[in-house]
């Protein structure tokens, strides 16, 4: 599946359930683990879990392979790994603490048309 389609599908799924502060980082020059990191905030454990399920389901529907999902037990930070893209859904305090945008420092590629 093309990376652009994965990004668009994941971002649209996050927007469907009102994720906040969605950021898409191009990390190809920083790591060989993934091409894109998508980071989003959610207001509660319930919303984090719902967003993760929705992202996973929408990606599967479009033919993407889900390698793994981590963190669904607590719902503070859930990671959905689909190989070329990794989606992080975090509660605001957790997102502020880990500051993934600064750690990865990738170039933001989120387009307004999504």
C-alpha positions as CSV (number, residue, x, y, z in Angstrom):
1,X,0.0,0.0,0.0
2,X,1.3,3.5,-0.8
3,X,2.5,5.6,2.1
4,X,0.4,8.6,1.1
5,X,-2.8,6.4,1.2
6,X,-1.8,5.1,4.7
7,X,-1.2,8.7,5.9
8,X,-4.5,10.0,4.5
9,X,-6.5,7.1,5.9
10,X,-5.0,7.3,9.4
11,X,-5.4,11.1,9.6
12,X,-9.0,10.9,8.3
13,X,-9.7,8.2,10.9
14,X,-8.3,10.4,13.7
15,X,-10.3,13.4,12.5
16,X,-13.5,11.2,12.5
17,X,-13.3,10.9,16.2
18,X,-12.1,14.4,17.0
19,X,-8.4,13.7,17.7
20,X,-6.6,17.0,18.5
21,X,-3.3,18.4,17.4
22,X,-2.7,15.7,14.7
23,X,0.9,15.9,13.4
24,X,2.4,13.9,10.6
25,X,6.2,13.6,10.7
26,X,8.4,12.4,7.8
27,X,11.2,10.5,9.6
28,X,12.7,8.6,6.7
29,X,16.1,10.4,7.1
30,X,16.1,9.7,10.9
31,X,15.3,6.0,11.1
32,X,14.8,2.8,9.0
33,X,12.1,1.6,11.4
34,X,9.3,3.6,9.7
35,X,8.8,6.4,7.1
36,X,6.1,8.4,8.9
37,X,5.0,9.0,12.5
38,X,1.5,10.3,13.1
39,X,1.0,11.8,16.5
40,X,-2.4,12.8,17.9
41,X,-3.9,13.8,21.3
42,X,-7.1,12.5,22.9
43,X,-8.9,13.7,26.0
44,X,-9.5,10.4,27.9
45,X,-8.5,6.8,28.1
46,X,-11.8,5.9,26.4
47,X,-11.1,8.3,23.4
48,X,-7.5,7.1,23.1
49,X,-8.7,3.5,22.8
50,X,-11.6,4.4,20.4
51,X,-9.2,6.3,18.2
52,X,-6.8,3.4,18.1
53,X,-9.5,0.9,17.2
54,X,-10.9,3.3,14.5
55,X,-7.5,3.9,13.0
56,X,-6.7,0.1,13.0
57,X,-10.0,-0.8,11.5
58,X,-9.9,1.9,8.7
59,X,-6.3,0.9,7.8
60,X,-7.3,-2.8,7.6
61,X,-10.3,-1.9,5.4
62,X,-7.9,-0.2,2.9
63,X,-5.6,-3.2,2.8
64,X,-2.9,-2.0,5.1
65,X,-1.1,-4.6,7.3
66,X,-1.3,-3.9,11.0
67,X,1.9,-5.2,12.5
68,X,0.9,-4.5,16.1
69,X,-1.0,-2.4,18.6
70,X,0.5,-1.5,22.0
71,X,-0.9,0.3,25.0
72,X,-4.6,-0.5,24.7
73,X,-4.7,-1.8,28.3
74,X,-4.2,1.6,29.9
75,X,-5.3,3.9,27.2
76,X,-2.8,6.6,28.1
77,X,-0.7,6.1,25.0
78,X,-1.6,3.7,22.2
79,X,0.7,2.9,19.3
80,X,-0.6,1.5,16.0
81,X,2.2,0.1,13.8
82,X,1.5,-0.5,10.2
83,X,5.1,-0.6,9.0
84,X,5.5,2.4,6.8
85,X,3.6,4.5,9.4
86,X,3.3,4.4,13.1
87,X,0.4,6.2,14.8
88,X,0.8,7.4,18.3
89,X,-2.4,8.5,20.2
90,X,-1.7,10.1,23.6
91,X,-3.4,11.9,26.3
92,X,-2.1,15.5,26.5
93,X,0.0,15.1,29.7
94,X,1.7,12.1,28.3
95,X,2.3,13.8,24.9
96,X,3.8,16.8,26.7
97,X,6.0,14.7,28.8
98,X,7.5,12.6,26.0
99,X,7.4,15.4,23.4
100,X,7.8,13.0,20.4
101,X,7.8,15.9,17.9
102,X,11.1,17.2,19.4
103,X,12.6,13.8,19.8
104,X,12.0,12.8,16.2
105,X,12.4,16.3,14.8
106,X,11.0,15.2,11.5
107,X,9.6,17.5,8.9
108,X,5.8,17.9,9.4
109,X,4.0,16.8,6.2
110,X,0.3,17.3,7.2
111,X,-1.5,18.8,4.3
112,X,-4.5,21.2,4.8
113,X,-6.5,19.3,2.2
114,X,-6.8,16.2,4.5
